[in-house]
């Protein structure tokens, strides 16, 4: 092991890296270092003790990993500036395998951790704080591009464009992260297949999570909270096939889930609480299954713009359900129609939202309920549940 | 008093007239939503915009989102077709007179590696020795951009 510190024999990181052999450990003991474009070309472990800080000299990249089996642990990275030409990042992994990036702090950087054609690595327990506002340009906190079998666990992310960004990333796991106040998405999938994300918290982002053009994504026990604004959703599903959404909690979002062109998606045991719209379907959604969800006090539970072909809605709990259960089987005896006439009107004429909660709207909703003309009769829950389902993610907040 | 009235009349006419003109407006980054893919428009190097002959404005997060929409409805329906100059973020330029670059070294929001430049010279300069090619607007409309499925 070689040690680098201000009063040590070796007092700069570049010399330290030259000195050590492959598979050895370099320990940085405290201090602040002005560095730039450091390239690590051998398998090694780089550990920080007493919070050493690497500050980018002129705003360019700090660390590039160009070998397999590298560990980076316990180091603070600072001040990689915005560039329109290069996607500069604090730590970059380029075409390598078996990396571990753990317990680091990345403050005020354009991109945080940039994984490029990387495989089989871990990004665990990092804290990444950006300074994105709606005016300033900012990159993504954790950016993965053409990766395979990576794991992103227990990170704290704030104030970037996307908290975690996956483009062409397959068979990977995102678990237990906290993504907050990002200008675009808390988590973003593009063209990525066979990924799982679970037990994450997405709070106060432009959009909580966007899953786009991907197949076989599994989403379990996530919290989508307060993604609020003009074009905000808790979750955006666009061109998604064969996904599973189980035990998630959506609370206080403008739109809980916005779905466009998604087939064979199972929505099971999720809780939708106090959202503007719980689920909004917009065109081309087939063979979806919505079952055992809790719809609690949403302004509108379900909006469909076209016929929902062979989609199945059953056994959900609706706080708006006004039916009865005479045979005590915990299932309502008359069907529940979650699509209101007013939600139809709002879909076509968004401005009509000002009439919300007025007597006029109550009257048209009631008359439509008595004799349905506009709302699709097949969008109904024929066996609504009388009891609220248990959902572990409800306790996450 | 009569003069004041005249000024008021003039002001009203200007206001009413300006409400009728069709012209492109700036994209409100991190607020506006892409008309095609529903993403929030956030990368100020790639935003694009269509203005119909009637003045309705559609905003896009990438050129590859704009082109299919344009091809679907026909270019005749649009008065302005605007893309962002890669070298001057947030600046909209006329797409029909722009040069386009497709190069793997510059990823764009929807995965087409497509960026726009004001002139052929600046496009050539940006491409430099990198792998990729330059296209005119007409080439681009024929190009197969988006092949998910």
HADDOCK unambig.tbl for C-alpha pairs under 7 A between the chains (distance, minus, plus):
assign (segid A and resid 134 and name CA) (segid B and resid 29 and name CA) 6.89 0.50 0.50
assign (segid A and resid 134 and name CA) (segid B and resid 30 and name CA) 5.60 0.50 0.50
assign (segid A and resid 183 and name CA) (segid B and resid 30 and name CA) 6.28 0.50 0.50
assign (segid A and resid 184 and name CA) (segid B and resid 30 and name CA) 6.50 0.50 0.50
assign (segid A and resid 184 and name CA) (segid B and resid 40 and name CA) 6.28 0.50 0.50
assign (segid A and resid 184 and name CA) (segid B and resid 42 and name CA) 6.98 0.50 0.50
assign (segid A and resid 231 and name CA) (segid B and resid 31 and name CA) 6.93 0.50 0.50
assign (segid A and resid 231 and name CA) (segid B and resid 33 and name CA) 6.35 0.50 0.50
